[in-house]
Structure formats: structure tokens, C-alpha cells
């Protein structure tokens, strides 16, 4: 990959850089497990270290695979994972992710970011105004067989996840709650399993195209694993309402990131 312009000229194997990578990975694993969009942290850090955007996008997948494996096993051990339904929902996501990892997005990036921010803020309104929909199982949706609309929804989420991954957790979590009928903790368990199943396929595409920096990715992945374990334990012990509040905060922060809110505030103040 060539020489990287590390932050403050630090070596990748200096204790400062390793602590930064592991700490960032922990935050990613924790946020991704309870809500989603945490991957923006390591993506931004890899970019600041000098990795090209495509390589940063591929490298974040290493930590994602490992964190979802650990968190998924923890949810399953505590009997929060509906494995059968999760596999049905995962199939279109996996297909979409393979396609998404191989093709380029034609839409203007700025327009795409604004559309996604708008969708997330609309979700936030629904979470705030109709909390019971997120806190209680909807048996009629859980028992419903997958239809064409559900397949298209999860295929589209897989397509997005294959392209970018950042933010896919929030989209999956919302679809599993609103379309498949699970409460937030059970939906989180399925979300983790779905991401774990599709991520290796997308990762393989980036690996074949030499878009992975293994050293930086694996160091950060150590933090991802720990964050995923802590996040899944908190989701299980604290319950749906805790997850709901974390999700609302993450949506607000991620929407602000998408519209570049800090830069807008700085421009207004100037």
C-alpha cells in the first residue's frame, strides 16, 4: 500500500498509535452492537492516517466481521437470537452486499448523504412518537412469511452495506423492528447476525482488489471485539428502552456527520 502519512508521524506499532486504534475500535464495536454507524470512527481515523478512501472502506470490514461474531454468539448464548428468521432476512442482504461491493454508485455523493440524513431523522421522529413499536414484539409481523416488499427492503440495505457499510446497522435495525416486528434487543441480535453473514462476502471483494490494510485493521479489530462484547452485554442487561435512547443519540450524531454540521456551525460563526 506504500508509505502512510500517520498522525503526527507516529509509527503504526508505537504504543500511542496502537492505543488510538484499539480505543477507536472499541467505540466502533460498542456503538455498532447497540445501534449502528460507529464504523465512521475507524473509517475517519484510517483516512487521517493516509489510507485511500477505498482501502479505508475495505479495512473497516475486518473489525466488523470479528465484532459481529463475538456479539452474535453472546446474543445467541443468552437466547435473544431468532436464528431461523435471521437467516431468511440475511439472504437478500448477502446478495445485495456482493453486488454493492463490486459496482460504483452513480448518484452524487453529497446528494446521497443528504438523502440518508433525511431518512435517519424521519426514523428518529417515529422512534420518539411511537416508542412502543420499538419496545415490544409485533407477533403478526414476526410470524408473517417474507414477501416481495420485505425482500426488496433487505436487498437494498445489503446493496448499501456492500458499498459503504457506515450506517447500515441503523437501517437494518429499523427494518427488523418496523418490517419484521421484533423489539429492539431481539432486532439487535438479528442485525448482528445479518451483518456477520454478509460482511465476509463484501470483505472478500475488497481483499481480491487489494483494498485492505491488514496491520491497521487487525489492531483496531481487537478493540472492535471488546466493544462488541460490552455492547451486547449492556443491550441484554439494560433492555429495550436503554437501546432506544442510545439509538436516538447515535442517529442525531450520524445525521449531523452526514450533513457536515460542525463545518456549517463554524461557517455561521465566522
C-alpha positions as CSV (number, residue, x, y, z in Angstrom):
1,X,0.0,0.0,0.0
2,X,3.0,2.3,0.2
3,X,4.1,4.6,3.0
4,X,1.2,6.0,5.1
5,X,1.2,9.5,6.5
6,X,0.5,8.5,10.1
7,X,-1.0,11.0,12.6
8,X,1.8,13.1,14.0
9,X,4.3,10.9,12.2
10,X,3.7,8.1,14.7
11,X,4.7,4.6,13.8
12,X,1.9,2.1,13.3
13,X,3.4,-0.1,16.1
14,X,4.1,2.8,18.6
15,X,2.0,2.4,21.8
16,X,0.3,5.7,21.1
17,X,-1.0,4.6,17.6
18,X,-1.9,1.1,18.8
19,X,-3.8,2.6,21.8
20,X,-5.6,5.0,19.4
21,X,-6.6,2.2,17.0
22,X,-7.8,-0.2,19.8
23,X,-9.7,2.7,21.5
24,X,-11.4,3.7,18.3
25,X,-12.2,0.0,17.5
26,X,-13.7,-0.4,21.0
27,X,-16.0,2.6,20.4
28,X,-17.0,1.2,17.0
29,X,-17.8,-2.2,18.4
30,X,-19.8,-0.8,21.2
31,X,-21.9,1.6,19.1
32,X,-22.4,-0.8,16.2
33,X,-23.6,-3.5,18.5
34,X,-26.2,-1.3,20.3
35,X,-27.2,0.9,17.4
36,X,-25.1,1.3,14.3
37,X,-22.9,3.8,12.3
38,X,-20.0,3.5,14.7
39,X,-17.7,2.4,11.8
40,X,-17.5,6.1,10.8
41,X,-14.9,6.4,13.6
42,X,-12.4,3.9,12.3
43,X,-13.1,4.9,8.7
44,X,-12.3,8.6,9.5
45,X,-9.2,7.5,11.5
46,X,-7.9,5.3,8.7
47,X,-8.4,8.3,6.3
48,X,-6.5,10.6,8.6
49,X,-3.7,8.0,8.7
50,X,-3.3,8.4,5.0
51,X,-5.2,5.4,3.7
52,X,-7.0,5.9,0.4
53,X,-10.8,6.0,0.8
54,X,-11.3,2.6,-0.9
55,X,-8.7,1.0,1.3
56,X,-10.2,2.5,4.4
57,X,-13.6,1.3,3.3
58,X,-12.2,-2.2,2.9
59,X,-10.1,-2.2,6.1
60,X,-13.0,-1.4,8.4
61,X,-14.6,-4.7,7.4
62,X,-12.0,-6.7,9.3
63,X,-13.2,-5.4,12.6
64,X,-16.8,-5.7,11.6
65,X,-16.6,-9.4,10.9
66,X,-14.9,-10.1,14.3
67,X,-17.1,-7.8,16.4
68,X,-20.3,-9.3,15.0
69,X,-19.1,-12.8,15.5
70,X,-18.4,-12.2,19.2
71,X,-21.6,-10.1,19.8
72,X,-23.7,-12.6,17.8
73,X,-22.5,-15.6,19.9
74,X,-23.3,-13.6,23.0
75,X,-26.8,-12.8,21.9
76,X,-27.3,-16.5,21.0
77,X,-26.0,-17.7,24.3
78,X,-28.5,-15.5,26.1
79,X,-31.3,-16.8,23.9
80,X,-32.1,-13.4,22.2
81,X,-31.4,-14.5,18.6
82,X,-34.1,-15.9,16.3
83,X,-31.7,-17.8,14.1
84,X,-34.3,-19.2,11.7
85,X,-35.9,-15.8,10.9
86,X,-32.5,-14.1,10.9
87,X,-31.2,-16.4,8.1
88,X,-34.3,-15.7,6.0
89,X,-33.7,-11.9,6.4
90,X,-29.9,-12.3,5.8
91,X,-30.2,-14.0,2.3
92,X,-31.3,-10.8,0.3
93,X,-28.8,-8.7,2.3
94,X,-25.9,-11.0,1.4
95,X,-26.9,-10.9,-2.3
96,X,-27.2,-7.1,-2.2
97,X,-23.8,-6.7,-0.4
98,X,-21.9,-8.7,-3.0
99,X,-23.3,-6.6,-5.8
100,X,-22.8,-3.4,-3.8
101,X,-19.2,-4.1,-3.1
102,X,-18.4,-4.6,-6.8
103,X,-20.2,-1.7,-8.5
104,X,-19.8,2.1,-8.3
105,X,-22.5,4.4,-7.1
106,X,-23.8,6.7,-9.9
107,X,-25.6,9.2,-7.5
108,X,-23.8,12.4,-6.4
109,X,-22.2,11.7,-3.0
110,X,-23.4,14.9,-1.5
111,X,-27.0,14.3,-2.6
112,X,-26.8,10.7,-1.2
113,X,-25.5,11.9,2.2
114,X,-28.4,14.4,2.4
115,X,-31.0,11.8,1.5
116,X,-29.6,9.4,4.1
117,X,-29.6,12.1,6.8
118,X,-33.2,12.9,6.0
119,X,-34.2,9.2,6.2
120,X,-32.5,8.9,9.6
121,X,-34.2,12.0,11.0
122,X,-37.6,10.6,9.9
123,X,-36.7,7.4,11.7
124,X,-35.9,9.5,14.8
125,X,-39.4,11.0,14.7
126,X,-41.0,7.6,14.6
127,X,-38.8,6.3,17.5
128,X,-39.8,9.3,19.6
129,X,-43.5,9.4,18.8
130,X,-44.3,5.7,18.8
131,X,-41.8,4.1,21.3
132,X,-44.0,1.0,21.9
133,X,-43.4,-0.1,18.3
134,X,-39.7,-0.3,19.2
135,X,-40.0,-1.8,22.6
136,X,-42.5,-4.6,22.1
137,X,-42.6,-7.6,19.7
138,X,-45.2,-7.4,16.9
139,X,-46.3,-11.0,16.6
140,X,-48.2,-10.6,13.4
141,X,-45.1,-9.3,11.7
142,X,-42.8,-11.8,13.2
143,X,-45.0,-14.7,12.0
144,X,-45.5,-13.3,8.6
145,X,-43.7,-15.0,5.7
146,X,-41.2,-12.9,3.8
147,X,-42.9,-11.1,0.9
148,X,-41.6,-9.2,-2.1
149,X,-41.5,-5.8,-0.2
150,X,-39.5,-7.3,2.6
151,X,-37.1,-8.9,0.2
152,X,-36.6,-5.7,-1.7
153,X,-36.0,-3.7,1.6
154,X,-33.3,-6.1,2.8
155,X,-31.8,-6.4,-0.7
156,X,-31.5,-2.6,-0.8
157,X,-29.9,-2.5,2.6
158,X,-27.4,-5.2,1.6
159,X,-26.6,-3.2,-1.5
160,X,-25.9,-0.1,0.6
161,X,-23.9,-2.2,3.1
162,X,-21.7,-3.6,0.4
163,X,-20.9,-0.1,-0.9
164,X,-20.2,1.8,2.3
165,X,-21.2,-0.2,5.4
166,X,-21.3,3.0,7.5
167,X,-24.8,3.5,8.8
168,X,-26.1,0.0,7.7
169,X,-26.7,-1.0,11.3
170,X,-29.3,1.7,11.8
171,X,-31.0,0.8,8.6
172,X,-31.0,-2.9,9.4
173,X,-32.2,-2.3,13.0
174,X,-35.1,-0.1,11.8
175,X,-36.2,-2.6,9.1
176,X,-36.1,-5.5,11.5
177,X,-38.2,-3.6,14.0
178,X,-40.7,-1.9,11.7
179,X,-40.9,-4.5,9.0
180,X,-40.1,-7.8,10.8
181,X,-41.7,-6.9,14.1
182,X,-39.0,-7.6,16.7
183,X,-38.3,-5.4,19.8
184,X,-35.0,-3.6,19.8
185,X,-32.9,-6.1,21.8
186,X,-34.0,-9.1,19.6
187,X,-33.7,-6.9,16.5
188,X,-30.2,-6.1,17.5
189,X,-29.3,-9.8,17.8
190,X,-30.7,-10.4,14.3
191,X,-29.0,-7.3,12.9
192,X,-25.6,-8.5,14.3
193,X,-26.1,-11.9,12.7
194,X,-27.1,-10.5,9.4
195,X,-24.1,-8.2,9.3
196,X,-21.8,-11.1,10.2
197,X,-23.2,-13.2,7.4
198,X,-22.9,-10.6,4.7
199,X,-19.6,-8.9,5.8
200,X,-17.2,-11.7,4.7
201,X,-18.6,-11.6,1.2
202,X,-18.0,-7.9,0.9
203,X,-14.6,-8.3,2.6
204,X,-13.6,-10.9,0.1
205,X,-14.2,-8.5,-2.8
206,X,-12.0,-5.8,-1.1
207,X,-9.3,-8.4,-0.4
208,X,-9.3,-9.6,-4.0
209,X,-8.8,-6.0,-5.1
210,X,-6.0,-5.4,-2.6
211,X,-8.1,-2.8,-0.7
212,X,-7.2,-4.0,2.8
213,X,-4.5,-2.7,5.2
214,X,-4.3,-5.8,7.4
215,X,-2.0,-4.5,10.1
216,X,-4.1,-1.4,11.0
217,X,-7.3,-3.3,10.5
218,X,-6.4,-6.1,12.8
219,X,-5.1,-3.8,15.6
220,X,-8.3,-1.9,15.5
221,X,-10.3,-5.1,15.4
222,X,-9.0,-6.1,18.8
223,X,-11.0,-3.1,20.1
224,X,-14.0,-4.0,18.0
225,X,-14.2,-7.4,19.6
226,X,-14.1,-6.0,23.2
227,X,-16.6,-3.2,22.2
228,X,-19.0,-5.8,20.7
229,X,-18.9,-7.9,23.8
230,X,-19.5,-5.0,26.2
231,X,-22.2,-3.6,23.9
232,X,-24.1,-6.9,23.6
233,X,-24.0,-7.4,27.4
234,X,-25.3,-3.9,28.1
235,X,-28.1,-4.4,25.5
236,X,-29.1,-7.6,27.2
237,X,-28.9,-6.4,30.8
238,X,-30.4,-2.8,30.3
239,X,-33.1,-3.8,27.8
240,X,-35.1,-2.1,25.1
241,X,-35.5,1.4,26.5
242,X,-31.8,1.7,27.0
243,X,-31.1,0.7,23.4
244,X,-33.8,3.1,22.2
245,X,-32.1,6.1,23.8
246,X,-28.7,5.1,22.6
247,X,-30.2,4.7,19.1
248,X,-31.7,8.2,19.1
249,X,-28.4,9.8,20.2
250,X,-26.5,7.9,17.5
251,X,-29.0,8.8,14.8
252,X,-28.7,12.5,15.7
253,X,-24.8,12.4,15.7
254,X,-24.6,10.4,12.5
255,X,-27.1,12.7,10.7
256,X,-25.0,15.7,11.9
257,X,-21.9,14.0,10.4
258,X,-23.7,13.3,7.1
259,X,-24.7,17.0,6.6
260,X,-21.3,18.1,8.0
261,X,-22.9,20.0,10.8
262,X,-19.6,21.1,12.6
263,X,-18.5,22.8,9.4
264,X,-21.9,24.5,9.0
265,X,-21.7,25.8,12.5
266,X,-18.1,27.1,12.0
267,X,-19.1,28.8,8.8
268,X,-22.0,30.5,10.5
269,X,-19.8,31.7,13.4
270,X,-17.1,33.0,11.0
